[in-house]
Amino acid sequence: MRSAPPQERGVAHAGAAHSPRAHIVHSAAALAAGMGVGRFVYTPILPLMNAQAGLSAGTGASLATANYAGYLAGALGGILLPRLVRSSTVLRCALLILGASLAVMPLTHATALWLALRSCAGVASALIFVIAVSSTLDHLRDHPVHLPGWAFGGIGAGIVLSGLLVLTLRSVADWRVAWWAAAGLVVLLTVPSWNLRTDPAPQAVSPAPTGRERAKGRRVWFNALFVSYTLEGVGYIIAGTFLVAAIEQEAPAWIGSAAWALVGLAAVPSSALWAWLHRRWSRPGLLVAALAVQAAGVALPALFGGAATALLSAILFGGTFVGVSTLALAAGTDLRFPRSVALLTAGYSAGQIAGPLIVTPLLHHGYRGALLVAAAVVSAAAVAAGFLRISVRSGGGRLDVGDPDVQVR
């Protein structure tokens, strides 16, 4: 049998190397490094820094805000310089910068340097997130809807790994070792994410616009989605930053770290599950449901004490916050709104800057008030998503431009 020409063998090899499964693995590893560890390892390390490094609650909130400000800067970079979100070089540099920023954290007690390091980590995390998500939604557009969800599950996997890492180390080491271990984990995750394919996938020609009124309707829909996702950024980050500290005020210290690991464990399959439910229900309707469940989960530790409540809260929060991102970003992509992923991420990150600032005055009395504020804001996000659902239904009953058979239910 005649062997294929070298060019054909190269094409076949490239196709195998960038199969949907391989793409999911690369993207999930990048999201695990950039988000699950780079951003969220701060949550279980925060109580250690409070106890061992003399970090006050106010300074802890400032460090969180610095990280979110950096995240906003990275997201805005994706809007202003679209080439950034198609660059393998930018992705690789961001991964290396992220690991270095975590490794340097224990080398100083200077608050100003901590603020700078968390800002750098935020910029790197945002670029990793936007690049990985844009690539995943682009390359897996024509595949079953649950596949991108498994890539998003990398965020939960990173949270699990970082949470278990800190839980293991807290009894044998201090906060410095926790940061160094987190940096090492980022390096390990960088290896499988190094070859994530970032070039645009071939796309079919989109149908011509159906008229000015239709375009205006889509703009209204995107605005509602933007408001909902921005409010989610405010509410979820308050819980994501202070949930462990709030739980540890009412329960043994190990419960807080265990709850955070459980958040990640619940997040791993959540995106795929919410995406699979999209086969029956519309994304706006699912977005309302996910936000309502999340609001209940965030409020639980503030209203009731005990280990069982903490663990239930972790499951509800972990099972929704990544799913909300999956649904919102996919809905923006469905609308064919220009640079929707970067725009929504920018609004989300702006909300994350506001979140810790809003609740800082409440932290002098503990973390319960902060969680109640977070639950209220997430509830408002659900209302905005409800407006999106109603608007889509009244505007024709369909959101999914590329999937015209999906009805709003």
Phi and psi in degrees as a GROMACS rama.xvg file:
@    title "Ramachandran Plot"
@    xaxis  label "Phi"
@    yaxis  label "Psi"
@TYPE xy
-72.5444  132.282  ARG-2
-74.767  154.823  SER-3
-68.8229  148.347  ALA-4
-58.3999  156.8  PRO-5
-55.785  -37.9801  PRO-6
-63.2967  -41.7621  GLN-7
-68.2383  -37.5368  GLU-8
-62.8798  -37.7789  ARG-9
-64.738  -40.7213  GLY-10
-64.2255  -43.5536  VAL-11
-62.4046  -41.3655  ALA-12
-64.0016  -41.6073  HIS-13
-63.0968  -40.0823  ALA-14
-63.2621  -39.9385  GLY-15
-67.5321  -38.2923  ALA-16
-68.4535  -25.978  ALA-17
-118.257  39.8123  HIS-18
-65.3619  161.117  SER-19
-53.2531  -41.3326  PRO-20
-64.6589  -43.0166  ARG-21
-64.2156  -40.2209  ALA-22
-62.8094  -40.6458  HIS-23
-61.9127  -43.4409  ILE-24
-62.7896  -47.6008  VAL-25
-61.001  -46.3806  HIS-26
-67.2651  -42.8161  SER-27
-61.7663  -39.8346  ALA-28
-64.0774  -41.4629  ALA-29
-63.4545  -43.7863  ALA-30
-68.9621  -34.2304  LEU-31
-63.2541  -42.436  ALA-32
-70.0388  -51.2872  ALA-33
-70.9608  -38.4145  GLY-34
-106.933  -56.6284  MET-35
-59.071  -36.3711  GLY-36
-104.68  -56.1924  VAL-37
-56.2931  -37.7717  GLY-38
-96.5691  -45.9797  ARG-39
-94.9026  -7.30764  PHE-40
-65.9806  -20.9393  VAL-41
-61.5177  -30.8513  TYR-42
-62.428  -51.943  THR-43
-74.7171  -21.5742  PRO-44
-79.0856  -25.4935  ILE-45
-53.5533  -49.3419  LEU-46
-60.5178  -34.1456  PRO-47
-65.0649  -41.1276  LEU-48
-69.74  -34.2074  MET-49
-59.8367  -44.5674  ASN-50
-82.3801  -35.0674  ALA-51
-108.318  -28.3445  GLN-52
-106.167  3.34707  ALA-53
70.3929  24.5644  GLY-54
-76.7715  124.369  LEU-55
-80.3927  164.051  SER-56
-61.7225  -39.992  ALA-57
-65.0488  -42.3795  GLY-58
-67.6008  -36.5821  THR-59
-60.2961  -40.9361  GLY-60
-65.9483  -36.5154  ALA-61
-65.3023  -40.0245  SER-62
-63.4066  -40.3821  LEU-63
-62.0326  -43.3052  ALA-64
-63.8839  -39.5156  THR-65
-60.8005  -40.8123  ALA-66
-63.8301  -40.9729  ASN-67
-71.6397  -32.7749  TYR-68
-65.3276  -41.6655  ALA-69
-62.9079  -38.6813  GLY-70
-61.7077  -41.9729  TYR-71
-62.3322  -42.6216  LEU-72
-60.9691  -42.109  ALA-73
-64.4391  -40.8094  GLY-74
-65.4496  -40.7339  ALA-75
-64.9414  -34.0266  LEU-76
-60.2969  -37.9499  GLY-77
-66.6474  -28.2634  GLY-78
-77.7316  -47.345  ILE-79
-77.2581  -28.9365  LEU-80
-127.158  79.5694  LEU-81
-55.5021  -25.3865  PRO-82
-63.6482  -24.753  ARG-83
-59.3012  -36.7921  LEU-84
-82.5699  4.0614  VAL-85
-119.294  16.6818  ARG-86
-110.658  120.102  SER-87
-67.0538  -34.2567  SER-88
-63.4736  -43.8132  THR-89
-62.0463  -43.18  VAL-90
-58.7862  -47.7842  LEU-91
-66.0409  -42.1783  ARG-92
-62.8052  -40.4401  CYS-93
-63.3429  -40.8465  ALA-94
-62.4558  -42.4452  LEU-95
-68.3747  -42.1441  LEU-96
-63.2328  -39.9374  ILE-97
-60.5013  -49.7057  LEU-98
-59.1345  -41.312  GLY-99
-65.6678  -39.539  ALA-100
-64.2595  -35.0439  SER-101
-71.47  -38.7787  LEU-102
-67.3576  -28.9923  ALA-103
-83.5305  -19.9364  VAL-104
-49.8117  -44.4567  MET-105
-76.2151  -5.6794  PRO-106
-84.2062  -0.546993  LEU-107
-147.238  159.584  THR-108
-114.81  8.65362  HIS-109
-78.2038  120.466  ALA-110
-60.1857  -39.0789  THR-111
-61.2249  -41.211  ALA-112
-70.1578  -38.4392  LEU-113
-58.2433  -43.6254  TRP-114
-60.8309  -42.4348  LEU-115
-65.4592  -41.1148  ALA-116
-66.2894  -42.5652  LEU-117
-69.063  -28.9257  ARG-118
-66.8233  -44.638  SER-119
-60.9259  -42.0715  CYS-120
-61.4466  -36.8718  ALA-121
-65.3872  -44.219  GLY-122
-59.6051  -47.3432  VAL-123
-62.5126  -43.7278  ALA-124
-61.2213  -42.5136  SER-125
-63.307  -44.2956  ALA-126
-64.6784  -41.8193  LEU-127
-60.6036  -45.2425  ILE-128
-63.3846  -50.3822  PHE-129
-64.6134  -41.5025  VAL-130
-64.5653  -48.0828  ILE-131
-65.7202  -42.7898  ALA-132
-69.4505  -45.207  VAL-133
-59.1239  -43.7823  SER-134
-63.1647  -43.8842  SER-135
-65.612  -49.3097  THR-136
-64.9412  -30.5709  LEU-137
-73.3422  -51.5404  ASP-138
-77.6058  -22.6768  HIS-139
-107.072  16.7106  LEU-140
-59.4884  -37.9395  ARG-141
-94.8893  12.1041  ASP-142
-105.281  169.842  HIS-143
-52.0949  142.713  PRO-144
-65.6825  -18.9863  VAL-145
-79.7084  -16.0862  HIS-146
-63.7165  -47.4311  LEU-147
-58.1318  -30.0919  PRO-148
-60.1485  -37.427  GLY-149
-67.3623  -32.0223  TRP-150
-65.7232  -44.5957  ALA-151
-60.9225  -28.267  PHE-152
-59.7394  -16.1532  GLY-153
-59.2652  -30.6243  GLY-154
-61.2639  -47.3801  ILE-155
-63.7494  -39.5775  GLY-156
-62.0814  -40.0782  ALA-157
-64.7222  -38.3509  GLY-158
-64.5815  -42.7859  ILE-159
-58.7051  -49.4896  VAL-160
-62.2004  -45.5844  LEU-161
-69.0066  -37.9575  SER-162
-65.2376  -44.2434  GLY-163
-67.1558  -35.0838  LEU-164
-60.9883  -49.1713  LEU-165
-68.4674  -38.7099  VAL-166
-60.694  -39.6078  LEU-167
-70.2768  -38.5174  THR-168
-81.6578  -24.4752  LEU-169
-62.9967  -23.9777  ARG-170
-91.2489  -11.8311  SER-171
-124.04  -8.7122  VAL-172
-146.918  175.956  ALA-173
-106.225  -171.793  ASP-174
-63.4232  -30.5483  TRP-175
-63.0218  -47.253  ARG-176
-62.4613  -34.4912  VAL-177
-61.2931  -42.9374  ALA-178
-66.0257  -42.7933  TRP-179
-64.3538  -39.5627  TRP-180
-63.9658  -38.9123  ALA-181
-63.5281  -40.3215  ALA-182
-62.2084  -41.7571  ALA-183
-62.8314  -36.7164  GLY-184
-65.2909  -39.5588  LEU-185
-61.005  -42.0648  VAL-186
-60.5269  -44.6245  VAL-187
-61.5163  -40.92  LEU-188
-74.1531  -21.8044  LEU-189
-65.2654  -32.2317  THR-190
-59.054  -54.0621  VAL-191
-73.2676  -17.1798  PRO-192
-92.022  -4.87099  SER-193
-60.2671  -36.2926  TRP-194
-103.03  26.4274  ASN-195
-59.3858  129.408  LEU-196
-77.7861  120.721  ARG-197
-112.303  -6.45562  THR-198
-71.1188  149.488  ASP-199
-61.6755  139.423  PRO-200
-81.1134  148.877  ALA-201
-58.7539  137.517  PRO-202
-126.484  147.782  GLN-203
-71.7671  155.156  ALA-204
-67.4479  128.255  VAL-205
-72.9686  147.843  SER-206
-65.6931  154.433  PRO-207
-64.5896  150.775  ALA-208
-57.3651  147.903  PRO-209
-93.0982  11.031  THR-210
131.176  163.384  GLY-211
-63.9272  -39.1415  ARG-212
-64.6289  -39.1368  GLU-213
-63.7776  -43.1497  ARG-214
-63.7316  -39.4027  ALA-215
-64.2496  -40.7748  LYS-216
-60.5298  -41.4707  GLY-217
-65.6927  -33.7038  ARG-218
-64.8793  -42.4395  ARG-219
-62.3347  -42.3607  VAL-220
-62.0886  -44.3721  TRP-221
-65.472  -38.4882  PHE-222
-60.8531  -42.3248  ASN-223
-64.2304  -41.8487  ALA-224
-62.6701  -41.5808  LEU-225
-61.7469  -44.7176  PHE-226
-63.0065  -44.9634  VAL-227
-61.7332  -45.2914  SER-228
-71.5296  -32.7097  TYR-229
-66.5299  -44.1406  THR-230
-62.4043  -38.3217  LEU-231
-59.8831  -38.6419  GLU-232
-59.4841  -40.182  GLY-233
-64.3561  -51.7799  VAL-234
-72.8081  -43.8756  GLY-235
-67.3976  -35.1418  TYR-236
-72.8666  -29.0162  ILE-237
-61.3656  -47.3119  ILE-238
-66.745  -42.7339  ALA-239
-63.6139  -27.3459  GLY-240
-87.768  -39.5908  THR-241
-112.848  1.47388  PHE-242
-60.4221  -46.6848  LEU-243
-63.5684  -45.3276  VAL-244
-63.01  -38.2411  ALA-245
-65.4418  -42.9895  ALA-246
-64.783  -40.0051  ILE-247
-71.5653  -14.6141  GLU-248
-73.9364  -23.9538  GLN-249
-113.36  -7.40064  GLU-250
-143.888  167.729  ALA-251
-55.4308  150.668  PRO-252
-58.1136  -36.5743  ALA-253
-66.3365  -24.0014  TRP-254
-63.6155  -38.555  ILE-255
-62.0659  -49.3058  GLY-256
-66.5104  -38.0075  SER-257
-64.1599  -40.1292  ALA-258
-62.9699  -38.593  ALA-259
-67.9368  -39.2209  TRP-260
-62.3565  -37.4292  ALA-261
-67.1588  -34.3883  LEU-262
-55.8657  -48.6897  VAL-263
-65.0082  -40.6101  GLY-264
-62.3374  -41.4127  LEU-265
-69.1529  -27.9775  ALA-266
-75.4306  -25.7897  ALA-267
-56.6631  -53.007  VAL-268
-90.0114  -4.22662  PRO-269
-64.6861  -42.9209  SER-270
-63.6589  -42.7063  SER-271
-63.6878  -37.7752  ALA-272
-65.5874  -48.8021  LEU-273
-63.5524  -37.5179  TRP-274
-66.2436  -38.7805  ALA-275
-64.5689  -38.2647  TRP-276
-63.3761  -21.657  LEU-277
-64.2715  -16.3944  HIS-278
-65.0734  -23.5519  ARG-279
-111.6  -36.8465  ARG-280
-120.312  157.384  TRP-281
-74.8483  158.618  SER-282
-63.408  -41.7695  ARG-283
-58.4221  -42.199  PRO-284
-64.5937  -41.2962  GLY-285
-67.3324  -34.7535  LEU-286
-63.0418  -42.62  LEU-287
-59.1916  -46.8955  VAL-288
-63.1607  -45.0497  ALA-289
-63.9296  -40.9278  ALA-290
-67.4523  -38.1738  LEU-291
-64.5621  -43.6961  ALA-292
-63.6778  -41.9699  VAL-293
-62.4083  -42.6001  GLN-294
-58.6234  -42.1751  ALA-295
-63.6011  -42.6143  ALA-296
-64.3937  -38.4176  GLY-297
-68.8916  -35.845  VAL-298
-74.171  -26.9286  ALA-299
-53.6517  -51.8779  LEU-300
-64.7408  -24.3183  PRO-301
-78.0415  -25.1371  ALA-302
-98.4834  -29.4322  LEU-303
-136.491  140.984  PHE-304
-94.0548  -178.551  GLY-305
103.92  155.604  GLY-306
-66.5193  -40.4188  ALA-307
-62.4623  -41.9144  ALA-308
-63.585  -41.9149  THR-309
-61.3014  -43.2755  ALA-310
-70.4878  -37.9504  LEU-311
-64.4073  -41.6109  LEU-312
-59.1268  -42.2296  SER-313
-62.1343  -41.0992  ALA-314
-65.812  -45.2509  ILE-315
-66.7993  -41.0814  LEU-316
-69.2059  -47.9313  PHE-317
-65.1149  -32.3225  GLY-318
-77.9332  -2.65854  GLY-319
-126.247  -33.9218  THR-320
-69.1323  -36.3875  PHE-321
-74.6948  -36.2556  VAL-322
-60.7348  -38.683  GLY-323
-61.1441  -42.8464  VAL-324
-62.3991  -43.8786  SER-325
-58.9023  -48.1463  THR-326
-65.7547  -45.067  LEU-327
-67.2069  -46.5076  ALA-328
-68.0406  -37.4928  LEU-329
-66.6616  -37.792  ALA-330
-63.5304  -41.1431  ALA-331
-62.1711  -38.7826  GLY-332
-66.2422  -40.3214  THR-333
-58.6173  -34.9826  ASP-334
-73.4421  -7.66295  LEU-335
55.6465  34.162  ARG-336
-80.4489  131.846  PHE-337
-57.1587  130.845  PRO-338
52.0782  39.7697  ARG-339
-61.3352  -39.7146  SER-340
-62.6893  -45.8166  VAL-341
-66.6716  -40.901  ALA-342
-64.1477  -47.4251  LEU-343
-64.6671  -38.1904  LEU-344
-65.6759  -35.6198  THR-345
-64.9591  -44.8326  ALA-346
-63.0635  -41.9609  GLY-347
-59.3379  -45.0078  TYR-348
-72.8167  -32.1005  SER-349
-62.969  -40.3638  ALA-350
-62.0961  -35.6542  GLY-351
-69.488  -30.125  GLN-352
-67.3992  -42.4009  ILE-353
-68.8067  -34.9754  ALA-354
-52.8347  -61.4938  GLY-355
-60.3897  -34.7056  PRO-356
-65.4991  -38.5229  LEU-357
-62.9905  -40.4651  ILE-358
-95.6438  -4.47227  VAL-359
-53.8816  -43.4354  THR-360
-61.5646  -22.76  PRO-361
-83.6256  -15.4743  LEU-362
-72.4942  -16.2251  LEU-363
-66.0697  -19.4134  HIS-364
-109.789  20.482  HIS-365
99.6536  -170.886  GLY-366
-106.674  -3.09946  TYR-367
-67.2412  -42.5879  ARG-368
-61.5122  -37.388  GLY-369
-62.9078  -40.6476  ALA-370
-67.2014  -36.0773  LEU-371
-66.1009  -39.7747  LEU-372
-62.0986  -43.0794  VAL-373
-59.8505  -44.4211  ALA-374
-62.0589  -38.9757  ALA-375
-65.7775  -41.2751  ALA-376
-68.1338  -40.7515  VAL-377
-63.7128  -35.5151  VAL-378
-62.4176  -39.7044  SER-379
-64.22  -36.1246  ALA-380
-62.8128  -37.8036  ALA-381
-63.8777  -37.944  ALA-382
-63.0773  -43.9546  VAL-383
-62.8009  -39.8878  ALA-384
-65.2373  -33.6749  ALA-385
-64.1098  -38.8769  GLY-386
-62.559  -40.6521  PHE-387
-59.3732  -45.1693  LEU-388
-61.7358  -44.7105  ARG-389
-66.0747  -40.6273  ILE-390
-65.2077  -41.1679  SER-391
-64.2725  -44.0451  VAL-392
-61.6506  -45.8879  ARG-393
-70.2737  -21.6538  SER-394
-91.6972  6.09861  GLY-395
140.899  -9.72742  GLY-396
84.9697  4.95478  GLY-397
-136.956  136.617  ARG-398
-106.331  -37.1513  LEU-399
-79.9633  95.7417  ASP-400
-60.0843  -40.3456  VAL-401
-83.2159  -3.38672  GLY-402
-138.593  72.7554  ASP-403
-66.249  -7.9141  PRO-404
-86.5501  -7.47043  ASP-405
-83.7812  117.883  VAL-406
-97.1804  153.138  GLN-407
-78.0719  124.883  VAL-408
